[in-house]
Every structure is written in C-alpha cells, then in structure tokens.
Amino acid sequence: MAPKWRDLADKLAERIRSGEYAPGQRLPHIRDLVATGEGSKSTVHAAYKALEAEGLVTSSRGHGTVVRPPAALQRLGIDRYDKAKWRDGDEVAFIADRVASGRPHHRGDQTQTVSRVEATATVATALGLQPGTEVYARARLVKESGHPTHTLTSYYRPEHVEGTRLVDPAPGPAGRGGGFRVLYDAGYEIDHMREELFARSATTEEVKLLQLPGGEAVVELHRTAFTTDGTVVEFAIGVHAASRFRWTYDFAVPDSARRRGKPS
C-alpha cells in the first residue's frame, strides 16, 4: 500500500491537472487539510513536498504553496537580442522572452544591485584582465508573478561603463532599451555574442534565492558580448531554474565549404 501522503499527493495532483486548482492559485493551508481529515500535519506537509519535487507547485514563506504555470517560460535564443528590440524600442531581453511566451511582464520584475568587485579567474579571463582586478558587477534577480525565475550578473570593465546608467543601482532595466542600449550610446555596439550553457546542482544559496524545490537542477549561462573589433564589453553569468524555462534557438545552418569557396 502507498503511504497516506502519496495518496494525498496524487489526489491533489489530479485536481491541479484537471484545473480545479488553477495556475497561480494557492493550495489550502496545511492546517485546513488537517481539519478536513486529509491526514496529519506531517502527512500533508509530505504531500506538498512531493508536489513541489514533481514541479507542480512552488512553496515559499509568505506565499504558501502555489500552483505553477502549466508551461515553462520560453527563453529565446538569438532573437531575444535583436537590435530592433532594444536599440529602436524598449524590449529588453527578459521582456522579449515574456512577449514570446504570451506572458505578462513588468519592468519592476527585475531588481538589481551594482558594486565594484574583484574579478574572479573566470570573469578576468573573459574580460581580458588579471584576476583580482576591480570590475563592475550588475547583479539582477528576475521574477515572474512574484516568483524568481533566474539571476543574471553582468561584469564590465570600469572604463566602459563609468558614469553610465549601468552603474546606477536603481531597480529595473538601465533605462530605455536596457544595458545594451547604454553600451550602444557609449560607443560600444554589440556585434556578436557567445553563449555557453551547462546544467548542475543548485547551491544552498541558489535554492533559497530561486525558491527551488528539493533536487531541482539549475542551468548556468555564460554570455560574452563583443563589438565588431572583438572587444569584450560584457561578460554575464546567469543561473536559471531548470524547470522554469524552455530554451529555443533558431538559426541558419552554416556551410563552411561554401564560405571557403569550395564546391559543394
């Protein structure tokens, strides 16, 4: 026989899948289910933890246990960096993802802190500096409907951003068009990028910050932005809750033989 918490978890999961509990809706308080005879406090708690581990709900202090959206947020590939979005408009990258996913967005969904820090070996290598050199770190926490989805910390050489909005710690994107527009206005137009992705276990701090269920992995992103002459003007490290994103890349298939002028 399955333990009682498993039976309760299956019952609640069926209610979630049927729509009885809608995305964003908070499940009953544990004490209320105990009062209606669904089981002891430990039974209900174990059922809720199982639902969280299965990706059906999120739990956090102050918000309770809430049903997750039914689909992961679409995380665009190269299209999220389309210059027309940020140079000519005001659609910064995380907002481009929300638009593509048909999900609501607010500029206040991004908060940030800015500080001068000593570059780690990884950051220093990316920016072409010696480890320990001071750089600006612009750390953002991005949320959707009040729940964190990912962090992104961008690192800059001081001479590239000193005196710009990128070192202003005010909440939200760095003005119209965000950070790429600030660099563009400063004379550093982004020409091409490199993104590296890998999955790993979350740290204790990341579990707390991203409100992750037990055992959920994260996807770490390393993004390097170059100007036409190869100058690196931003190196960013993002940490994404693995179950909250669907990564999409759409690109032309290269043909190196044609580029070298060889017959196909």
N, C-alpha and C positions, 0 to 999 in steps of 0.2 A: 504493500500500500504506500502511496505517496504521502509524504508528511503534510500536515494540515496547511503549512504556509505555502506549499507548492500548489495545492488545490485552490487556495485563495488567490495566489498569483495568476493562475490560469483563468480563473473566473474574471478577475479584473482585466487581464489582457484581452479577453474576448469582448468585454464591454468597451475597451479602447478601440479595438479593431472594427467593432460594429458602429462606432460613432456615438455611443451613449455618453462616453467621456470624450469631448472634442479636444482637438489640439489647442494648447494653451490653458485648458481648464484644470483647476486644481482638484486632485483627488480628495476624498473625505479625510479629515483628521484621523489619526490612528485611534484616538480615544473614542471617536464616533463609531468606527467599525467595531471596536471592542464592545461598546454599549449595545450594538445591534446583534451581538452574538457571533461575529465572524471569527472570533478567536481571541487569544490573549494578546497583550501588548507586544510580546516578543514574536508571536506568530504574524501579526500584521506588519510589524517592522521588517521581518524577514521577507515577507511577500513583496513589500515595497522595494527592498534592496534588490530582489530578484528582477523586478520590472525595470529598475534602473540599470542593472547589469545587462539586460536584454535590449537596452536602448529605447524603451517605450516611454520612459518618464525621466525627468531630472528632479533632483531634490536639493534644496538649499535653505539655509536658515533665513527666515523672513518671507520666503516664497512658498514653502511647503513642497509637496510633491506634485509636479505639473506634467501634463501630457505633452510629449514632444510633437513638433510639426511632423506630418507624415512623410515628408521628403527632405532629403538633405539639401542644403543651400548649394546652388550651382556656383562653382568657383571657376570663372572664365580663365582661359589661357592668355594668348596674345591679345585678344580683343579687349580685355579689361584695360590695356594700356594704349588704346587708340588715342592718338593725339587730339583728334577732334573732340574727344570727351572732356579732356582736362585743359587743353590749350585754348580751345574755342568755346568750351562750355564749362560746366561746374560738376561734372560727373566723375568724382574721384573713384579709385579702383574698387573699394569695398562697396560703394554705391552702385557701380556698374554691375557687380555680382547680384545685388538685390534686384535691380531692374530686370536683369536677365532671368531671374528666378520668379519674377512676379510677386515679390515680397515688399512690404512697406519698408521705408528707410527714413532715418533722421540723421542730420549731421551730428547731433548730440550722441549718437550711438558709439562714437569714437571719443575716448578720453586719452589724454597723453600727459607725459612728464618729459621734461627736457633737462639734460645735465651734461656736464663735461666729465668724461671718464677716461681711464687709461685703457688703451686698445689691447684686447686680448690677442693672442697669436693669430687666431682665425680672422679677426677684424683687421689687424695690422697687415696681414698678408693680402687681404682683399683690397685694401686701400693703398697698398704700396708703402707702408710705414714700418718703423721699428716697433716691436711690442713695447707697450708702456707709454707710447706717445699719446698725448691727450687728443681726444676726438669728441665731437658732439654725439650724444645718444638721444634719439627721439623715440621714446617707448610709448606704444599705443595699446590700449585694450579695446577691442571691438565687441559690441553686444548686439543681439537681436531680440527684441521684445523683452529687454531687461536681462537676458541670459547671455553670458560671454560665449563667443564663438572662437576667437583666436587673439593672439597677441602678435604685434609686429614692431620690432625695434630697428630703426634706421640709423646708420652711423655715417658721419660726414667729417671730412677734413675741415677744421675751423676756417681756413681761408676761403672755402667755397660757400659757407653759409653765414659767416659772422655778419650781424646787422640785418639779417633777413627774418621773415616770419617763421622760418624753420626752427629758430631758437627761441621763439615765443611760446611759453608753456600754456597759453590759453587753450581751453578744451576745444575739441573738434578739429577738422582739417585745417591746414595752414592757409586759410583764406580761399578765395575762389580758385578752383582748379587744383587745390592741394599742393603737396610738396613738389611734384614735377613741374607745376606752373611756376612755383617760386624759383626753382633752379633755372627754368627757361628764361624768366625775366632777368635773372642774374647773369645770363650769357652762357649757361650750361644746358644746352638742349639734349635731351636723351635721344640717342640714335639707335642703340640696341641693348639687349639685356641677356643675361644668362640666369636661369633658374635651376636649382638643384633641390631635389626632394628626397627625403628618406623617412621611414617610419621608425619609431622607437617607443619604449615605455615612458610614461609620464613621470616626472619627478614629483615629489611630495608637494612642492610649492605649486607646480602646474595643476595638480589635481585640485588644490584649494582654489586657485585663481580662476580656472576654467570650469569649476564645479563639475568635474568629471566623475562618472560612475566608476566603481571599482573595476580595475583591469582594463579600462579603455586606453588604447594607444593614442599617440599624437603623431601628426605629420609635421616634420620640421622643414621649413623652406629657407633656402639661402638665395637671395636675389642680388645680383650685381648689375648696376646700371652704368652704361658707358656713353660718352659723347662720340662724335664722329672720329676724333683723333685717338680714341682708345682711353681717354681719361676716365677713371672711375670716380663718379660723383655721388654715388650712394651704394652702400652695402647694407642689406637688411636681412634680419633673421626673424622668421615668423614661426609660431607654434600654433597648430590648428588641431582642434578636437577632431579625431579621425572620422567619427560617425556623423559629423555635422556638415560635411562638405562632399560634393561630387565634383571632381576635377575634370575640366573639359579643355581639350586642345584641338584646334582646327588649323591646319597649316598646309601649304603647298608641299608636295613630295619633291625633294631635291633630286637632281640628276647631275652628279659631279662630272660624268663623262662629257655631257653637253657643255658644261662650264669650261672644260679644258679644250673644247673644240674638237673632240673625238667623235667619230660616227657612232651611232647607237647600234 
